[in-house]
Amino acid sequence: MTNRYETVFILTPVLSDDQAKEAVAKFKALLKDGNAKTHHEEDWGLRKLAYPIQKKSTGFYYLIEFESEGSLINDLELVFRRDERVLRFLTIKMEKHAVAYAEKKRSNKKPETAKA
């Protein structure tokens, strides 16, 4: 039985954009290898942290919403813990109301129009 999950992780700010993209690609590849179906992903970019973590005040935030077996979560979180580029991570199982809200929120977003 598959469940819907949402994971958010914060990467260390000392990474270049290419290094951050490589780290995200590593995590997405792990999900793909575990037969997870990715529904949505967002790069929130470099943001200020609410409190310092490892003497850092900013970090690269990234969100991935996916559907998979529960056993894949253990593997994903193990990789997060072992990767020194990850400052923090949080993975939650989404209830049906959370899934509906997330889909509604995404469908209400209007694409930005190009300014002339």
matplotlib code that plots the C-alpha trace (Angstrom):
import matplotlib.pyplot as plt

x = [0.0, 1.4, 1.0, 1.5, 4.4, 5.9, 9.5, 11.3, 15.0, 17.5, 20.9, 23.9, 24.3, 28.0, 27.1, 27.1, 23.9, 25.4, 26.3, 22.8, 21.2, 23.4, 22.3, 18.6, 19.2, 20.7, 17.6, 15.3, 17.2, 16.8, 13.1, 12.9, 15.0, 12.6, 9.6, 8.2, 6.0, 6.8, 3.7, 5.3, 8.5, 9.5, 12.8, 12.3, 15.8, 18.1, 16.2, 16.9, 16.6, 14.4, 17.4, 21.1, 21.9, 25.6, 26.5, 24.7, 21.8, 20.6, 20.0, 18.6, 15.1, 13.6, 10.2, 9.2, 5.8, 5.7, 3.8, 5.6, 5.8, 6.5, 9.8, 11.3, 11.0, 13.6, 16.0, 15.5, 15.9, 19.0, 20.6, 19.5, 21.3, 24.5, 24.7, 26.7, 25.1, 21.7, 21.1, 17.6, 14.8, 11.2, 9.1, 5.3, 2.6, -0.1, -3.7, -6.4, -7.4, -3.8, -3.5, -6.7, -5.5, -2.1, -3.6, -6.1, -3.4, -1.3, -4.2, -5.1, -1.6, -1.6, 1.4, 3.4, 3.0, 6.0, 6.5, 7.2]
y = [0.0, 3.4, 6.6, 10.2, 11.9, 15.4, 16.0, 19.3, 19.5, 22.4, 22.3, 24.1, 27.6, 27.2, 25.1, 26.6, 26.4, 23.5, 21.6, 22.2, 20.9, 17.9, 17.1, 17.4, 15.2, 12.6, 12.5, 12.5, 9.6, 7.7, 8.2, 7.1, 4.0, 3.2, 3.3, 6.5, 8.7, 12.4, 14.6, 18.0, 19.7, 23.2, 24.9, 27.6, 28.9, 30.5, 31.6, 32.8, 30.2, 30.9, 30.0, 29.2, 25.6, 24.6, 28.4, 29.0, 31.5, 30.7, 27.5, 26.2, 24.9, 22.2, 20.4, 17.1, 15.6, 12.0, 8.7, 5.5, 2.6, 3.4, 1.4, 3.9, 6.7, 4.9, 4.8, 8.4, 9.7, 7.5, 9.2, 12.6, 11.9, 10.7, 13.6, 16.4, 19.0, 18.5, 20.7, 19.6, 17.5, 16.6, 14.0, 13.7, 11.4, 13.5, 12.8, 13.0, 16.5, 17.7, 16.2, 17.9, 21.2, 21.0, 20.2, 23.0, 25.4, 24.5, 24.8, 28.3, 29.6, 31.8, 31.6, 34.9, 36.9, 38.2, 41.9, 43.9]
z = [0.0, -1.0, 1.0, 0.1, 1.8, 1.9, 2.7, 3.3, 3.7, 4.3, 2.7, 4.0, 2.5, 1.7, -1.3, -4.8, -6.9, -8.8, -5.6, -4.2, -7.4, -7.3, -3.7, -4.7, -7.7, -5.4, -3.2, -6.2, -7.7, -4.4, -4.6, -8.2, -7.5, -4.7, -7.2, -5.6, -7.8, -7.5, -7.5, -6.8, -6.0, -5.1, -4.7, -2.1, -2.5, 0.1, 3.2, 6.6, 9.3, 12.4, 14.6, 13.9, 13.0, 13.1, 13.3, 10.0, 9.7, 6.2, 4.1, 0.8, 1.3, -1.0, -0.8, -2.5, -2.5, -3.5, -3.2, -2.1, 0.3, 3.9, 3.9, 1.5, 4.2, 6.4, 3.5, 2.6, 6.1, 6.5, 3.5, 4.9, 8.2, 6.5, 4.1, 5.8, 3.4, 5.0, 8.1, 8.8, 7.3, 8.0, 6.3, 7.0, 5.8, 4.2, 5.1, 2.4, 3.5, 3.3, -0.2, -1.4, 0.1, -1.5, -4.9, -4.6, -3.6, -6.6, -9.0, -7.7, -8.4, -11.5, -13.7, -13.7, -16.8, -18.6, -18.1, -21.3]

ax = plt.figure().add_subplot(projection="3d")
ax.plot(x, y, z, "-o")
ax.set_aspect("equal")
plt.show()
